Amino acid sequence: MAEPLLGRVTAFDEERGLGDVVLASGDALRFHSTAISDASRRIAIGTHVVVLRSAAHGGTMEASIVVKLPA
């Protein structure tokens, strides 16, 4: 099972539904709005999150689940 990782949203294009999370380790992961756990499909830049990393197309990794942390 995947390990939960802490990160922060550094980019989000609401129109395309694509965003980026930088993990505490410094690694970056892309995510799609459908991965946001509260089903809002929106997230503010700077939001602290917990993510699960999984394999994506082309051998890359992505954030497959994005959980917003309370401010």
Contacts in CASP RR format, 6 or more apart in sequence:
PFRMAT RR
TARGET T0000
AUTHOR 0000-0000-0000
METHOD contacts of the structure
MODEL  1
MAEPLLGRVTAFDEERGLGDVVLASGDALRFHSTAISDASRRIAIGTHVV
VLRSAAHGGTMEASIVVKLPA
2 52 0 8 1.000
2 53 0 8 1.000
2 54 0 8 1.000
2 64 0 8 1.000
3 52 0 8 1.000
3 53 0 8 1.000
4 50 0 8 1.000
4 51 0 8 1.000
4 52 0 8 1.000
5 23 0 8 1.000
5 24 0 8 1.000
5 25 0 8 1.000
5 50 0 8 1.000
5 51 0 8 1.000
5 52 0 8 1.000
5 53 0 8 1.000
6 23 0 8 1.000
6 24 0 8 1.000
6 48 0 8 1.000
6 49 0 8 1.000
6 50 0 8 1.000
7 21 0 8 1.000
7 22 0 8 1.000
7 23 0 8 1.000
7 24 0 8 1.000
7 48 0 8 1.000
7 49 0 8 1.000
7 50 0 8 1.000
7 51 0 8 1.000
8 21 0 8 1.000
8 22 0 8 1.000
8 46 0 8 1.000
8 47 0 8 1.000
8 48 0 8 1.000
8 49 0 8 1.000
9 19 0 8 1.000
9 20 0 8 1.000
9 21 0 8 1.000
9 43 0 8 1.000
9 44 0 8 1.000
9 45 0 8 1.000
9 46 0 8 1.000
9 47 0 8 1.000
9 49 0 8 1.000
9 66 0 8 1.000
10 20 0 8 1.000
10 21 0 8 1.000
10 22 0 8 1.000
10 28 0 8 1.000
10 45 0 8 1.000
10 46 0 8 1.000
11 19 0 8 1.000
11 20 0 8 1.000
11 45 0 8 1.000
12 18 0 8 1.000
12 19 0 8 1.000
12 20 0 8 1.000
12 42 0 8 1.000
12 43 0 8 1.000
12 44 0 8 1.000
12 45 0 8 1.000
13 19 0 8 1.000
14 33 0 8 1.000
14 42 0 8 1.000
17 32 0 8 1.000
17 33 0 8 1.000
17 41 0 8 1.000
18 30 0 8 1.000
18 31 0 8 1.000
18 32 0 8 1.000
18 33 0 8 1.000
19 30 0 8 1.000
19 31 0 8 1.000
19 32 0 8 1.000
19 33 0 8 1.000
20 28 0 8 1.000
20 29 0 8 1.000
20 30 0 8 1.000
20 31 0 8 1.000
21 28 0 8 1.000
21 29 0 8 1.000
21 30 0 8 1.000
21 31 0 8 1.000
21 49 0 8 1.000
21 51 0 8 1.000
21 63 0 8 1.000
21 66 0 8 1.000
22 28 0 8 1.000
23 29 0 8 1.000
23 51 0 8 1.000
29 51 0 8 1.000
29 53 0 8 1.000
29 61 0 8 1.000
29 62 0 8 1.000
29 63 0 8 1.000
30 56 0 8 1.000
30 60 0 8 1.000
30 62 0 8 1.000
30 63 0 8 1.000
31 51 0 8 1.000
31 62 0 8 1.000
31 63 0 8 1.000
31 64 0 8 1.000
31 66 0 8 1.000
32 62 0 8 1.000
33 41 0 8 1.000
33 42 0 8 1.000
33 43 0 8 1.000
34 41 0 8 1.000
35 62 0 8 1.000
35 63 0 8 1.000
35 64 0 8 1.000
35 65 0 8 1.000
35 66 0 8 1.000
36 42 0 8 1.000
36 43 0 8 1.000
36 66 0 8 1.000
36 68 0 8 1.000
37 65 0 8 1.000
37 66 0 8 1.000
37 67 0 8 1.000
37 68 0 8 1.000
38 68 0 8 1.000
43 49 0 8 1.000
43 66 0 8 1.000
43 68 0 8 1.000
47 68 0 8 1.000
47 69 0 8 1.000
48 68 0 8 1.000
48 69 0 8 1.000
48 71 0 8 1.000
49 63 0 8 1.000
49 66 0 8 1.000
49 67 0 8 1.000
49 68 0 8 1.000
49 69 0 8 1.000
50 66 0 8 1.000
50 67 0 8 1.000
50 69 0 8 1.000
51 63 0 8 1.000
51 64 0 8 1.000
51 65 0 8 1.000
51 66 0 8 1.000
51 67 0 8 1.000
52 63 0 8 1.000
52 64 0 8 1.000
52 65 0 8 1.000
53 61 0 8 1.000
53 62 0 8 1.000
53 63 0 8 1.000
53 64 0 8 1.000
54 61 0 8 1.000
54 62 0 8 1.000
54 64 0 8 1.000
55 61 0 8 1.000
55 62 0 8 1.000
56 62 0 8 1.000
END
